[in-house]
Amino acid sequence: MFRKYFFLYLWQSKTSVMAQIYSKIIGTGSYIAPRVIKNEDFINNDFFETYGKRIEKSPEETIQKFYEITGIKERRYVEEGKKNSDISTEAARKAIENAGIDPESIDLIILAHNYGDADQNRHSDMVPALAARVKHYLGIKNPYCIPYDVVFGCPGWILAMTIANYYIKSGEVKRALIIGAEVLSYFMDPHDRDSMIFADGSGATILEAVESEEPIGIVSHQTRNDAYNEAFYIYNNHSLNPDYKGEHNFFTKMHGHKVYEYALKNVPDVVKKAIDKAGVPLEKIKKILIHQANEKMDSAIVKRLFRLYGYKTFPPEIMPMTIGWLGNSSVATIPTMLDLILRGKMEGHTLKEGDYAVFTSIGAGMNINAIVYKF
């Protein structure tokens, strides 16, 4: 009898050890800004080079070259007066509704952004935290729902997901609301062709703790930072037009070519490390949701990733793209794209139970990160 119960105890102990806590997405939401800004809307802009030299090409030629490199035909801007916390709240409400949960059951809110609650005059307000504002606007009374912000460049939403994953695995958090949102249109220099890249938007996810004997949800992640040499490839500065007369001369800037070279050199390796950590063959990755920064750059990154595994090319359907009609909304690009796919709003792209996907981004800092996720 003793032997019987002893072995039963061992079996129960073994099974309990095998079950682990994982972070699973149970709801998504996004806000698509209503103002459609087409490339031809920039036709009357007077573009300058980095050092105040007027670009000799006509605006038409500049815009056509821009499209050939980035793949952007149009982008979305918020209505005047909308702030980041407003569009963050809209995406959050949709995610909560999609998950079918009581907002009071949320233990943690992390909001990734870079410019706070800015207005058209580029006045940025970051106190209280935007996440606290979203909690307020959602009407969440739970005093143990903790809201805070993450500023990490374009990879901020992935970093926030990673942080929430640690909270969940520790047992302290059961449900988390993760938001990536930005209103970049307020910080665009009309004399900088790079400004045509940027857009507004927000995306949100609800993460929930689940027990599973097999990996599910966030399976692995990898993060890299190269601030020692490359911290200021993306920064803020005055207009490229030395005669700019605007009252608020403060805009988003970047050394585009340096960012491009840095991304091609380092992003594939970070993604490979995350995939290898997960112990998943590349062939099992159904989708790579890459930050919508530049279509040409994103394609080159994924091609180099596949080369690291011995492939000469990659299947085009593995890399969904929204940049052509949404532009680059920074931290919002990946959660927005994920929401569109899961809601069946991206033709030719689906993610179902058992599928693996990679979320990866690069941005100011310089920061790179990647998550391997199993649905």
VOKEBA-298537 format. One record per residue (C-alpha): residue in one letter; x, y, z. Coordinates in nm, 4 decimals. Layout:
+----+----------+----------+----------+
| aa |       px |       py |       pz |
+----+----------+----------+----------+
|  A |        X |        Y |        Z |
...
+----+----------+----------+----------+
END
This chain:
+----+----------+----------+----------+
| aa |       px |       py |       pz |
+----+----------+----------+----------+
|  M |   0.0000 |   0.0000 |   0.0000 |
|  F |   0.2855 |   0.2363 |   0.0854 |
|  R |   0.4482 |   0.1721 |  -0.2541 |
|  K |   0.1186 |   0.2439 |  -0.4314 |
|  Y |   0.0722 |   0.5850 |  -0.2690 |
|  F |   0.4419 |   0.6669 |  -0.2950 |
|  F |   0.4406 |   0.6191 |  -0.6732 |
|  L |   0.1083 |   0.8067 |  -0.6988 |
|  Y |   0.2730 |   1.0965 |  -0.5155 |
|  L |   0.5695 |   1.0895 |  -0.7537 |
|  W |   0.3378 |   1.0903 |  -1.0563 |
|  Q |   0.1360 |   1.3836 |  -0.9239 |
|  S |   0.4534 |   1.5763 |  -0.8413 |
|  K |   0.5902 |   1.5169 |  -1.1890 |
|  T |   0.2717 |   1.6343 |  -1.3607 |
|  S |   0.2487 |   1.9443 |  -1.1428 |
|  V |   0.6084 |   2.0348 |  -1.2223 |
|  M |   0.5437 |   1.9985 |  -1.5944 |
|  A |   0.2632 |   2.2551 |  -1.5933 |
|  Q |   0.3984 |   2.6106 |  -1.6230 |
|  I |   0.2503 |   2.9583 |  -1.6419 |
|  Y |   0.2511 |   3.1216 |  -1.9843 |
|  S |   0.1280 |   3.4573 |  -2.1138 |
|  K |  -0.1497 |   3.4203 |  -2.3690 |
|  I |  -0.3168 |   3.6894 |  -2.5792 |
|  I |  -0.6923 |   3.6696 |  -2.5209 |
|  G |  -0.8001 |   3.9951 |  -2.6847 |
|  T |  -0.6779 |   4.2592 |  -2.9301 |
|  G |  -0.7906 |   4.6019 |  -3.0425 |
|  S |  -0.6669 |   4.8880 |  -3.2571 |
|  Y |  -0.7440 |   5.2441 |  -3.3580 |
|  I |  -0.7052 |   5.3339 |  -3.7258 |
|  A |  -0.6778 |   5.7107 |  -3.7569 |
|  P |  -0.9438 |   5.8540 |  -3.9924 |
|  R |  -0.7483 |   6.1145 |  -4.1904 |
|  V |  -0.5979 |   5.9601 |  -4.5044 |
|  I |  -0.2864 |   6.1498 |  -4.6161 |
|  K |  -0.1722 |   6.0474 |  -4.9650 |
|  N |   0.1749 |   6.0938 |  -5.1112 |
|  E |   0.0470 |   6.3604 |  -5.3505 |
|  D |  -0.0557 |   6.5698 |  -5.0510 |
|  F |   0.3153 |   6.6500 |  -5.0051 |
|  I |   0.3578 |   6.7768 |  -5.3604 |
|  N |   0.3877 |   7.1425 |  -5.2545 |
|  N |   0.6425 |   7.0744 |  -4.9788 |
|  D |   0.9843 |   7.2322 |  -5.0116 |
|  F |   1.2299 |   6.9562 |  -4.9109 |
|  F |   1.5810 |   7.0072 |  -4.7700 |
|  E |   1.8843 |   6.7875 |  -4.7061 |
|  T |   2.0247 |   6.7296 |  -4.3582 |
|  Y |   2.2403 |   7.0416 |  -4.3561 |
|  G |   1.9909 |   7.2956 |  -4.4836 |
|  K |   2.0602 |   7.2436 |  -4.8536 |
|  R |   1.7519 |   7.2472 |  -5.0716 |
|  I |   1.6946 |   6.9168 |  -5.2562 |
|  E |   1.7480 |   6.9776 |  -5.6272 |
|  K |   1.4976 |   6.7159 |  -5.7420 |
|  S |   1.1391 |   6.8221 |  -5.7866 |
|  P |   0.8909 |   6.7257 |  -5.5135 |
|  E |   0.7351 |   6.4817 |  -5.7618 |
|  E |   1.0675 |   6.3024 |  -5.8095 |
|  T |   1.1384 |   6.3037 |  -5.4357 |
|  I |   0.7964 |   6.1550 |  -5.3561 |
|  Q |   0.8272 |   5.8859 |  -5.6254 |
|  K |   1.1702 |   5.7816 |  -5.4947 |
|  F |   1.0281 |   5.7784 |  -5.1422 |
|  Y |   0.7505 |   5.5413 |  -5.2509 |
|  E |   0.9934 |   5.3062 |  -5.4298 |
|  I |   1.2001 |   5.2686 |  -5.1109 |
|  T |   0.9341 |   5.2646 |  -4.8405 |
|  G |   0.6296 |   5.1209 |  -5.0193 |
|  I |   0.4130 |   5.3906 |  -4.8615 |
|  K |   0.1231 |   5.5246 |  -5.0714 |
|  E |  -0.0672 |   5.6828 |  -4.7858 |
|  R |  -0.0645 |   5.7157 |  -4.4085 |
|  R |  -0.3166 |   5.7942 |  -4.1340 |
|  Y |  -0.3331 |   6.1010 |  -3.9097 |
|  V |  -0.5626 |   6.1665 |  -3.6123 |
|  E |  -0.8212 |   6.4416 |  -3.6159 |
|  E |  -0.7004 |   6.7709 |  -3.4710 |
|  G |  -0.7216 |   6.7746 |  -3.0949 |
|  K |  -0.6856 |   6.3978 |  -3.0482 |
|  K |  -0.4136 |   6.2962 |  -2.8049 |
|  N |  -0.2257 |   5.9747 |  -2.7496 |
|  S |  -0.4213 |   5.8826 |  -2.4373 |
|  D |  -0.7452 |   5.9231 |  -2.6368 |
|  I |  -0.6504 |   5.6787 |  -2.9111 |
|  S |  -0.4863 |   5.4455 |  -2.6575 |
|  T |  -0.8146 |   5.4258 |  -2.4708 |
|  E |  -1.0059 |   5.3468 |  -2.7914 |
|  A |  -0.7765 |   5.0543 |  -2.8751 |
|  A |  -0.7874 |   4.9346 |  -2.5130 |
|  R |  -1.1684 |   4.9345 |  -2.5058 |
|  K |  -1.1783 |   4.7216 |  -2.8215 |
|  A |  -0.9253 |   4.4756 |  -2.6762 |
|  I |  -1.1229 |   4.4440 |  -2.3517 |
|  E |  -1.4440 |   4.3885 |  -2.5474 |
|  N |  -1.2732 |   4.1354 |  -2.7743 |
|  A |  -1.1423 |   3.9457 |  -2.4703 |
|  G |  -1.4846 |   3.9530 |  -2.3039 |
|  I |  -1.3437 |   4.0449 |  -1.9640 |
|  D |  -1.4338 |   4.2792 |  -1.6808 |
|  P |  -1.1876 |   4.5757 |  -1.6882 |
|  E |  -1.1687 |   4.5527 |  -1.3080 |
|  S |  -0.9919 |   4.2157 |  -1.3482 |
|  I |  -0.6891 |   4.3824 |  -1.5105 |
|  D |  -0.3869 |   4.3850 |  -1.2794 |
|  L |  -0.1385 |   4.5764 |  -1.4945 |
|  I |  -0.1482 |   4.8399 |  -1.7705 |
|  I |   0.1684 |   4.9193 |  -1.9657 |
|  L |   0.1534 |   5.1842 |  -2.2370 |
|  A |   0.4442 |   5.2167 |  -2.4808 |
|  H |   0.4919 |   5.5561 |  -2.6468 |
|  N |   0.7638 |   5.8157 |  -2.7078 |
|  Y |   0.6043 |   6.1612 |  -2.7101 |
|  G |   0.3479 |   6.1611 |  -2.4310 |
|  D |   0.0159 |   6.3415 |  -2.4725 |
|  A |   0.1392 |   6.5946 |  -2.7269 |
|  D |  -0.0758 |   6.8530 |  -2.9032 |
|  Q |  -0.0459 |   7.0292 |  -3.2396 |
|  N |   0.1971 |   7.2784 |  -3.0856 |
|  R |   0.4277 |   6.9894 |  -2.9852 |
|  H |   0.3680 |   7.0522 |  -2.6151 |
|  S |   0.4101 |   6.7114 |  -2.4534 |
|  D |   0.2461 |   6.6204 |  -2.1231 |
|  M |   0.3648 |   6.3035 |  -1.9481 |
|  V |   0.2406 |   6.3579 |  -1.5911 |
|  P |   0.0425 |   6.1652 |  -1.4908 |
|  A |   0.1566 |   5.8664 |  -1.6954 |
|  L |  -0.0504 |   5.7970 |  -2.0057 |
|  A |  -0.1273 |   5.4495 |  -1.8727 |
|  A |  -0.2791 |   5.6117 |  -1.5613 |
|  R |  -0.4910 |   5.8331 |  -1.7863 |
|  V |  -0.6124 |   5.5306 |  -1.9801 |
|  K |  -0.7035 |   5.3553 |  -1.6538 |
|  H |  -0.8984 |   5.6669 |  -1.5560 |
|  Y |  -1.0760 |   5.6931 |  -1.8917 |
|  L |  -1.1664 |   5.3224 |  -1.8803 |
|  G |  -1.3225 |   5.3800 |  -1.5396 |
|  I |  -1.1157 |   5.1111 |  -1.3672 |
|  K |  -1.1474 |   5.1511 |  -0.9885 |
|  N |  -0.9283 |   4.8571 |  -0.8832 |
|  P |  -0.6455 |   5.0175 |  -0.6769 |
|  Y |  -0.4227 |   4.7173 |  -0.7403 |
|  C |  -0.4318 |   4.7639 |  -1.1172 |
|  I |  -0.0933 |   4.9310 |  -1.1683 |
|  P |  -0.0451 |   5.1585 |  -1.4736 |
|  Y |   0.2851 |   5.2869 |  -1.6074 |
|  D |   0.4568 |   5.3896 |  -1.9297 |
|  V |   0.7472 |   5.2538 |  -2.1328 |
|  V |   0.9606 |   5.4748 |  -2.3591 |
|  F |   1.1779 |   5.2496 |  -2.5741 |
|  G |   1.1492 |   5.3765 |  -2.9309 |
|  C |   0.9476 |   5.1791 |  -3.1851 |
|  P |   1.0131 |   4.8437 |  -3.0067 |
|  G |   0.8278 |   4.9718 |  -2.6979 |
|  W |   0.5179 |   4.7527 |  -2.7365 |
|  I |   0.7306 |   4.4363 |  -2.7623 |
|  L |   0.9295 |   4.5431 |  -2.4553 |
|  A |   0.6025 |   4.6062 |  -2.2673 |
|  M |   0.4823 |   4.2579 |  -2.3655 |
|  T |   0.8092 |   4.1135 |  -2.2380 |
|  I |   0.7826 |   4.2983 |  -1.9060 |
|  A |   0.4221 |   4.1872 |  -1.8600 |
|  N |   0.5302 |   3.8307 |  -1.9339 |
|  Y |   0.7743 |   3.8437 |  -1.6410 |
|  Y |   0.5011 |   3.9755 |  -1.4106 |
|  I |   0.2684 |   3.6971 |  -1.5208 |
|  K |   0.5296 |   3.4233 |  -1.4827 |
|  S |   0.6070 |   3.5487 |  -1.1311 |
|  G |   0.2454 |   3.4927 |  -1.0316 |
|  E |   0.1907 |   3.8569 |  -0.9343 |
|  V |  -0.0260 |   3.9376 |  -1.2375 |
|  K |  -0.3092 |   3.7381 |  -1.3929 |
|  R |  -0.4173 |   3.9838 |  -1.6617 |
|  A |  -0.2369 |   4.2725 |  -1.8284 |
|  L |  -0.3376 |   4.5382 |  -2.0802 |
|  I |  -0.0506 |   4.6245 |  -2.3159 |
|  I |  -0.0816 |   4.9251 |  -2.5470 |
|  G |   0.1422 |   5.0692 |  -2.8174 |
|  A |   0.0312 |   5.4131 |  -2.9361 |
|  E |   0.1762 |   5.7233 |  -3.0972 |
|  V |   0.0653 |   6.0511 |  -3.2536 |
|  L |   0.3640 |   6.1325 |  -3.4708 |
|  S |   0.1885 |   6.3706 |  -3.7106 |
|  Y |   0.2356 |   6.6514 |  -3.4580 |
|  F |   0.6153 |   6.6149 |  -3.4866 |
|  M |   0.6588 |   6.6121 |  -3.8640 |
|  D |   0.8929 |   6.8604 |  -4.0315 |
|  P |   0.7264 |   6.9657 |  -4.3616 |
|  H |   1.0730 |   7.0191 |  -4.5090 |
|  D |   1.2043 |   6.6702 |  -4.4258 |
|  R |   1.1212 |   6.3921 |  -4.6742 |
|  D |   1.1633 |   6.1350 |  -4.3937 |
|  S |   0.8558 |   6.2895 |  -4.2287 |
|  M |   0.6424 |   6.1244 |  -4.4960 |
|  I |   0.7178 |   5.7884 |  -4.3301 |
|  F |   0.5468 |   5.8582 |  -4.0009 |
|  A |   0.1820 |   5.8195 |  -3.9007 |
|  D |  -0.0567 |   5.7903 |  -3.6058 |
|  G |  -0.2247 |   5.4869 |  -3.4540 |
|  S |  -0.2664 |   5.2574 |  -3.1551 |
|  G |  -0.2912 |   4.8857 |  -3.0861 |
|  A |  -0.3687 |   4.6949 |  -2.7666 |
|  T |  -0.3581 |   4.3399 |  -2.6372 |
|  I |  -0.4865 |   4.1625 |  -2.3279 |
|  L |  -0.2401 |   3.9095 |  -2.1844 |
|  E |  -0.3654 |   3.6412 |  -1.9462 |
|  A |  -0.1855 |   3.3839 |  -1.7319 |
|  V |  -0.2563 |   3.0252 |  -1.8419 |
|  E |  -0.1182 |   2.6973 |  -1.7160 |
|  S |   0.0052 |   2.4556 |  -1.9772 |
|  E |   0.2294 |   2.1513 |  -1.9930 |
|  E |   0.3406 |   2.2605 |  -2.3411 |
|  P |   0.4740 |   2.6056 |  -2.4357 |
|  I |   0.2000 |   2.8450 |  -2.5445 |
|  G |   0.1701 |   3.2195 |  -2.5821 |
|  I |   0.5033 |   3.3981 |  -2.5319 |
|  V |   0.7568 |   3.1189 |  -2.5749 |
|  S |   1.0800 |   3.3216 |  -2.5912 |
|  H |   1.2189 |   3.6689 |  -2.6421 |
|  Q |   1.5445 |   3.8504 |  -2.7149 |
|  T |   1.6391 |   4.2171 |  -2.6710 |
|  R |   1.9461 |   4.4126 |  -2.7785 |
|  N |   2.0641 |   4.7717 |  -2.7292 |
|  D |   2.3576 |   4.9557 |  -2.8890 |
|  A |   2.3431 |   5.2954 |  -2.7207 |
|  Y |   2.7215 |   5.3094 |  -2.6814 |
|  N |   2.7814 |   5.3909 |  -3.0492 |
|  E |   2.4385 |   5.4275 |  -3.2104 |
|  A |   2.2164 |   5.6037 |  -2.9554 |
|  F |   2.1446 |   5.9139 |  -3.1657 |
|  Y |   2.0474 |   5.7743 |  -3.5058 |
|  I |   1.6900 |   5.8819 |  -3.4269 |
|  Y |   1.6520 |   6.2067 |  -3.2347 |
|  N |   1.4704 |   6.5434 |  -3.2118 |
|  N |   1.5934 |   6.8680 |  -3.3657 |
|  H |   1.5035 |   7.1820 |  -3.5580 |
|  S |   1.3555 |   7.1916 |  -3.9072 |
|  L |   1.5880 |   7.1147 |  -4.1973 |
|  N |   1.4810 |   7.4484 |  -4.3447 |
|  P |   1.7133 |   7.7079 |  -4.1870 |
|  D |   1.4512 |   7.9767 |  -4.2571 |
|  Y |   1.1683 |   7.7914 |  -4.0825 |
|  K |   0.9543 |   8.0510 |  -3.9059 |
|  G |   0.7221 |   7.8289 |  -3.7047 |
|  E |   0.6827 |   7.9051 |  -3.3365 |
|  H |   0.7589 |   7.5496 |  -3.2248 |
|  N |   1.0723 |   7.4366 |  -3.4094 |
|  F |   1.1055 |   7.0834 |  -3.2720 |
|  F |   1.0724 |   6.7737 |  -3.4932 |
|  T |   1.1504 |   6.4028 |  -3.5214 |
|  K |   1.4746 |   6.3383 |  -3.7111 |
|  M |   1.6779 |   6.0367 |  -3.8122 |
|  H |   1.9928 |   5.9359 |  -3.9948 |
|  G |   1.7982 |   5.7093 |  -4.2264 |
|  H |   2.0903 |   5.5386 |  -4.3980 |
|  K |   2.2618 |   5.4595 |  -4.0678 |
|  V |   1.9374 |   5.3127 |  -3.9293 |
|  Y |   1.9031 |   5.1027 |  -4.2449 |
|  E |   2.2567 |   4.9650 |  -4.2186 |
|  Y |   2.2231 |   4.8988 |  -3.8448 |
|  A |   1.8933 |   4.7153 |  -3.8928 |
|  L |   2.0200 |   4.4886 |  -4.1698 |
|  K |   2.3287 |   4.4013 |  -3.9692 |
|  N |   2.1650 |   4.3279 |  -3.6331 |
|  V |   1.7913 |   4.2529 |  -3.6515 |
|  P |   1.8269 |   3.9106 |  -3.8227 |
|  D |   2.0629 |   3.7909 |  -3.5492 |
|  V |   1.8277 |   3.9040 |  -3.2698 |
|  V |   1.5327 |   3.7262 |  -3.4322 |
|  K |   1.7400 |   3.4103 |  -3.4815 |
|  K |   1.8389 |   3.4120 |  -3.1153 |
|  A |   1.4718 |   3.4323 |  -3.0130 |
|  I |   1.3746 |   3.1492 |  -3.2501 |
|  D |   1.6625 |   2.9313 |  -3.1328 |
|  K |   1.5708 |   2.9984 |  -2.7685 |
|  A |   1.2208 |   2.8775 |  -2.8434 |
|  G |   1.3591 |   2.5577 |  -2.9953 |
|  V |   1.1300 |   2.6010 |  -3.2942 |
|  P |   1.2440 |   2.5244 |  -3.6510 |
|  L |   1.2240 |   2.8247 |  -3.8826 |
|  E |   0.9902 |   2.6220 |  -4.1033 |
|  K |   0.7261 |   2.6307 |  -3.8263 |
|  I |   0.7158 |   3.0113 |  -3.8137 |
|  K |   0.3986 |   3.1042 |  -4.0019 |
|  K |   0.4222 |   3.4837 |  -3.9781 |
|  I |   0.6887 |   3.7428 |  -3.9042 |
|  L |   0.5186 |   4.0604 |  -3.7839 |
|  I |   0.7990 |   4.3085 |  -3.8316 |
|  H |   0.7828 |   4.6771 |  -3.7394 |
|  Q |   0.6494 |   4.8697 |  -4.0370 |
|  A |   0.9440 |   5.1038 |  -4.0827 |
|  N |   1.0343 |   5.0705 |  -4.4489 |
|  E |   0.9167 |   4.7982 |  -4.6884 |
|  K |   1.2515 |   4.7630 |  -4.8653 |
|  M |   1.4368 |   4.7411 |  -4.5327 |
|  D |   1.1905 |   4.4934 |  -4.3815 |
|  S |   1.2187 |   4.2636 |  -4.6839 |
|  A |   1.5987 |   4.2769 |  -4.6670 |
|  I |   1.5927 |   4.1937 |  -4.2939 |
|  V |   1.3713 |   3.8874 |  -4.3397 |
|  K |   1.5780 |   3.7739 |  -4.6385 |
|  R |   1.8947 |   3.7908 |  -4.4273 |
|  L |   1.7218 |   3.6025 |  -4.1460 |
|  F |   1.6410 |   3.3171 |  -4.3829 |
|  R |   1.9997 |   3.3192 |  -4.5111 |
|  L |   2.1177 |   3.2576 |  -4.1543 |
|  Y |   1.9261 |   2.9299 |  -4.1753 |
|  G |   2.0661 |   2.8422 |  -4.5183 |
|  Y |   1.7781 |   2.9657 |  -4.7369 |
|  K |   1.8335 |   3.1936 |  -5.0363 |
|  T |   1.4931 |   3.3587 |  -5.0133 |
|  F |   1.1747 |   3.3635 |  -4.8045 |
|  P |   0.8050 |   3.3012 |  -4.8761 |
|  P |   0.6453 |   3.6469 |  -4.9226 |
|  E |   0.3305 |   3.5454 |  -4.7354 |
|  I |   0.5314 |   3.5118 |  -4.4129 |
|  M |   0.5686 |   3.8912 |  -4.3859 |
|  P |   0.2379 |   4.0840 |  -4.3711 |
|  M |   0.2680 |   4.4540 |  -4.4537 |
|  T |   0.0465 |   4.7463 |  -4.3549 |
|  I |   0.2920 |   5.0283 |  -4.4192 |
|  G |   0.1542 |   5.0936 |  -4.7686 |
|  W |  -0.1733 |   5.2336 |  -4.6318 |
|  L |  -0.1042 |   5.2966 |  -4.2615 |
|  G |   0.2509 |   5.4319 |  -4.2705 |
|  N |   0.4886 |   5.3933 |  -3.9759 |
|  S |   0.2998 |   5.4494 |  -3.6495 |
|  S |   0.6010 |   5.3541 |  -3.4357 |
|  V |   0.5043 |   5.1363 |  -3.1351 |
|  A |   0.1566 |   5.0823 |  -3.2818 |
|  T |   0.2513 |   4.9045 |  -3.6050 |
|  I |   0.2776 |   4.5464 |  -3.4738 |
|  P |  -0.0198 |   4.5369 |  -3.2320 |
|  T |  -0.2335 |   4.7056 |  -3.4989 |
|  M |  -0.1299 |   4.4508 |  -3.7620 |
|  L |  -0.1877 |   4.1643 |  -3.5179 |
|  D |  -0.5388 |   4.2909 |  -3.4448 |
|  L |  -0.6201 |   4.3212 |  -3.8157 |
|  I |  -0.5003 |   3.9664 |  -3.8855 |
|  L |  -0.6875 |   3.8096 |  -3.5932 |
|  R |  -1.0065 |   3.9931 |  -3.6934 |
|  G |  -0.9776 |   3.8667 |  -4.0522 |
|  K |  -0.9141 |   4.2127 |  -4.1968 |
|  M |  -0.5885 |   4.1356 |  -4.3809 |
|  E |  -0.6592 |   3.9375 |  -4.6935 |
|  G |  -0.4383 |   3.6319 |  -4.7345 |
|  H |  -0.3162 |   3.6365 |  -4.3742 |
|  T |  -0.4457 |   3.4250 |  -4.0862 |
|  L |  -0.3177 |   3.3008 |  -3.7511 |
|  K |  -0.4857 |   3.0038 |  -3.5869 |
|  E |  -0.4334 |   2.7810 |  -3.2840 |
|  G |  -0.0973 |   2.6052 |  -3.2975 |
|  D |   0.0640 |   2.8610 |  -3.5303 |
|  Y |   0.3954 |   3.0254 |  -3.4398 |
|  A |   0.4635 |   3.3916 |  -3.5118 |
|  V |   0.7534 |   3.6291 |  -3.4523 |
|  F |   0.7042 |   3.9902 |  -3.3421 |
|  T |   1.0147 |   4.2022 |  -3.4002 |
|  S |   1.1017 |   4.5710 |  -3.4024 |
|  I |   1.3857 |   4.8223 |  -3.4179 |
|  G |   1.3940 |   5.1841 |  -3.3087 |
|  A |   1.5459 |   5.4802 |  -3.1300 |
|  G |   1.8095 |   5.3987 |  -2.8796 |
|  M |   1.9162 |   5.1901 |  -3.0750 |
|  N |   1.6930 |   4.9057 |  -2.9606 |
|  I |   1.5969 |   4.5741 |  -3.1188 |
|  N |   1.3734 |   4.3021 |  -2.9796 |
|  A |   1.1818 |   3.9925 |  -3.0817 |
|  I |   0.9200 |   3.7585 |  -2.9375 |
|  V |   0.8308 |   3.4080 |  -3.0498 |
|  Y |   0.4619 |   3.3508 |  -2.9854 |
|  K |   0.2530 |   3.0314 |  -3.0164 |
|  F |  -0.1205 |   3.0753 |  -3.0701 |
+----+----------+----------+----------+
END
